[in-house]
Each structure stands twice: as structure tokens, then as C-alpha cells.
Amino acid sequence: MRNGSTLLADFILMAASKPLAALDGDPMAVEALLRDVFGIVIDEAIRKGTSASEKVCEWKEPEELKQLLDLELQSQGESQEQILERCRAVIHYSVKTGHPRFFNQLFSGLDPHALAGRIITESLNTSQYTYEIAPVFVLMEEEVLKKLRALVGWNAGDGVFCPGGSISNMYAMNLARYQRYPDCKQRGLRALPPLALFTSKECHYSISKGAAFLGLGTDSVRVVKADERGKMIPEDLERQISLAEAEGSVPFLVSATSGTTVLGAFDPLDALADVCQRHRLWLHVDAAWGGSVLLSRTHRHLLDGIQRADSVAWNPHKLLGAGLQCSALLLRDTSNLLKRCHGSQASYLFQQDKFYDVALDTGDKVVQCGRRVDCLKLWLMWKAQGGQGLEQRVDRAFALTRYLVEEIKAREGFELVMEPEFVNVCFWFVPPSLRGKKESPDYSQKLSQVAPVLKERMVKKGSMMIGYQPHGTRANFFRMVLANPTLVKADIDFLLCELESLGQDL
Ligand SMILES: Cc1ncc(COP(=O)(O)O)c(C=O)c1O
């Protein structure tokens, strides 16, 4: 029988002997593994993943994919060869969002400098909360936010990188509420009258999600009418404010959108700012999609008036291609509102007697504890491209949009939903059997079935990916997004020819 002290000795011996996992403590083996993995990443995810001659996706039914990936986790570790095979399989069956035929989302393409930033971020694996453990990134985040604020038109202010535009929008709602009712931080919903916020029917769904999440309730979101281009109508905003007040609610926030998700519309910010000024409402601009237009001297007029906002959400991971996630919440406030609203002064992290300026410990401004570094990918890409290079990307996306629009107008079987204002091009592909039948009573219902069928065909073939949706009373249409900076006219021609070919029998 082994006594307690022998057991303790064994235990200590275990700590001092060779580590358990195969590679732990073997720097040569670690390096060899990572070189192999990087080789696979470069071949499969980057070279093939961005090549027009490769598939954009490798569709499998979920049950088959589960089998192919052998997802179940086992008690025994695997050999290095098996692990490398697994890395290959993960990339092979994943959608290649950097592919020139991936048009499905508001982000696409693969910027090598941003990717380099993401790799460095992952490798350093730090958290953005204190200068102590992220000295470079605390300073860098502030510099990048300052640059974004300057593009908005502010020479002072605050901000933070958030995990996505939805969260940036929620922060804005929380800040607007706190500014008006600081008591609610402690007393919660008990400190509040029924509140009302206003946004257009074209807004992103994160506004109503945010209202639910923050305890405001989705009923507190008053939907303002938009015109036929998808822009919020200021006169209807006035009407909705009066209505809400008459019903006993207290208006506190207007969320305008610069670059709506489907139509790409820009709300009239100056006119909305006038309304907000009259009613003393917080103006938030959800520029998650359209914010990057501020870089273009030619097109930034679309956001005229943005400098009058109280807060702006801007996702450089969308049009600028910085990589997921990169979303800035920018504030005009200079009174430390972010920190007052969210801070909780945890004494084990934000000690006030540190040996450096504790104002650099920015982590108490946010509701997260650990927070990813999201500034490096944008900073490195900006350093490489310069503001001018990024401006050219934005201008080029607009130019290619024009090309696509003219092609759609010229080709039989394609119909624009509307003239685009931005780089979202919404259009129908009308298959041969429906051409010239617009007047027939089931036209719209039949047209609605076209996009889902074509989507299934393109995904199963792996030739391209493009999103579709219904919109109000409009039948399903495609939304083409020109965000990938490597796109050329040939990619646009491919898109149209491929739709024609996939839909010729319909
Ligand atoms: C206008 C708008 N706002 C907010 C978001 C949400 O951004 P995220 O996906 O980063 O949460 C989107 C996403 O498409 C958007 O289009």
C-alpha cells in the first residue's frame, strides 16, 4: 500500500517529467507542425480558395459532412499526419469567402495584410483590456479609432472595437439610455419610463434584437417609413415621435442607417439630425455597411451630416475587407460616457495604483472582460494600402457596380429592382418561361421560386454564391454585393452567364 507521501512524490514527479501531450515542450516539433499547417493554409485556403478555377464551396448534406469530418472527439490523441489531414478537410469543405465568386455576404475577398494581422493577433493571443498585457494594441486601437473618427468629422471623442456591428448598435442604444437615465445602471428597468426608439423599416435586425436584449422590448422600436429607395422619411419620423409621446412613451434614440443591408440605401442624415436636435434625441448612425464610403472623396457625400451623430457603428470587415471581426463603435462624447456606463472597477484587473497611467486600461469601457484584438488587421492593411489605396478600393467597387447595372439593363432576362445607390445591386433573373408574362396573375409567385432553385444549383455545383431575399411585396430577388477588391469585369460577366446557364430550363 502506497502512503500519502509517496503519492505526493509521484505527483510532483509527473509535473517535472515530460509533458503529456505529444508536442508540449518540443519546440522543433511545434515549429514543424505549424510550418506544415501554414503550408496547407497557403495552398488550400489562400491559393485555391481565391482561384476562380476552383470551386467556391463543396456542398455536402449535413449527415454526409458529419461522417466525412469524423467530428466525434475521442479519448486518444491522433498522429500528426492525421491532424494535417483534418486541417485539409476543414478547409476543403468550408466555403471560400475570399473566392472571386463569393457574393453572398457584405464581406468577401482576402486582404493579405489584414490576414497577416489576424495571424499575428491569433499567435499573440492577448486580450485588449489592459496596457499591461496589450501595450501595443491599446495604443494602436486608440490611433485607429482616432483615424475613423476623423473621417466621420470629429477631432475628439471616444470609441471601442466591438464584436460586430450588431453589438456596436446595442452599445449605442445602451449609451443613449444611460446618458438620459444614469440611474438605470444601478436601478435597472425600475429607473425607466416606457422608452421609444426610432428606426426605418430597412434597418438591420440587430436594432430589434438589441431592444429585446437590453430589456427595452421590441415594442419600443417604432418603425419609420422609408421611401421607394429605402431611405428613412424624416417627416414620418416626426409623426412617429409625436405618436409615441401621445401614447405615453419617452423617445430617446433615432437609429439611422448608412448603407442598408438589402437595398444599400443611405438615410438623409442632415434632415434626421435636425429632427433629433429639435426633440433632443440621441442620433446613432448604423454605418456598419456604408461607413467605409467615408474614405472616398467622390462618394462620401452619401453620408453628409454624419458628423452630427452622437454615435456611429462602422464595420471595416465589410467593404474594406479587414476580416471578421472588425467593427468600431465611435462616439462624439468626450465625457468618458463609455466608461461611466459600463465600468465596474474590478480591483484585480484595473488596479488604480499601477506603475503606469491607468487611463490606458481601456477594458472597463466595455461589457466584455477578455476582448479580442481587432485593430491590428485594419492598421496593417491601412499601413500597406494607405488611405489612398483604400479609397481606390471603394471607388472601384462603385465603378464595377455601374458596369453590372449596365449589363443587367442590356441583357434579356435580367431586371433591376431599382437603380442602386451603393454597391448592392438588387435584380431578378427572369427565366425563359416567365419572360413577357408579367401580367399573368401567378407571375410574382412563380418568379419567387426562381432564386431559391438557382441558389441550390449554384451551391451544389460550387460555381458561385449570391444571396436572395423577398422584400416587402417584391418577389425573391438576388442581391449582388461588390465588396471583393479583386473583382474584375470578367467576374461580373461570369455571374450573369452562370445565372443564364443555371436557369435556362426554367
Ligand atoms: C446595416 C447593418 N448593420 C449592422 C449589421 C450587423 O453587423 P455584424 O454582422 O457585424 O453584427 C449589418 C450586417 O450585415 C448590417 O448590414
The ligand as a Gaussian input file, in Angstrom:
#p B3LYP/6-31G(d) Opt

LIG

0 1
 C      -26.626000      47.801000     -41.786000
 C      -26.059000      46.716000     -40.933000
 N      -25.900000      46.931000     -39.619000
 C      -25.418000      46.007000     -38.794000
 C      -25.031000      44.781000     -39.285000
 C      -24.527000      43.742000     -38.328000
 O      -23.161000      43.618000     -38.402000
 P      -22.469000      42.303000     -37.792000
 O      -22.758000      41.200000     -38.762000
 O      -21.028000      42.676000     -37.739000
 O      -23.068000      42.066000     -36.456000
 C      -25.165000      44.501000     -40.644000
 C      -24.778000      43.187000     -41.166000
 O      -24.921000      42.869000     -42.299000
 C      -25.699000      45.488000     -41.491000
 O      -25.897000      45.278000     -42.785000

